[in-house]
Amino acid sequence: DFGNALWVCDELDIWFIVDTEKDDYYFPEGELQIDNMTYFCKFYFIHQTNQLQISIYPLEYAIAPDESRDRNAMVGTIAGDCAFSDDTFVFMIHTIDGNILDPTMTQLNFRRDTISE
């Protein structure tokens, strides 16, 4: 529970925004850019654990409500555990599914940034 924030990854062009005004703010959304492609990402922080799963979809799924997103349309997932501090967190990767990410990645470092108006 870190309040409103933009979280940016140091290793990949991936980010997400926490907006506590949203009912489901604990499942923030963001984007991944890789190989000149942009993807929509949903970040599932598992309540009362340090687990995170990032579901990666084609960009057009960004405007689709959660209940209408076809799980078969996912192009990848990343799952693992997080170690949190006030302004950073380390995502230790356990599994990578799909073929858009390097399967040998073991960790991603995110840092808190300010949200531009």
Secondary structure by P-SEA (a helix, b strand, c coil): cccbbbbbbcccccccccccccccccccccccccccbbbbbbbbccccccbbbbbbcccccccccccccccccccbbbbbbbbbcccbbbbbccccccccccccccbbbbbbbbbcc
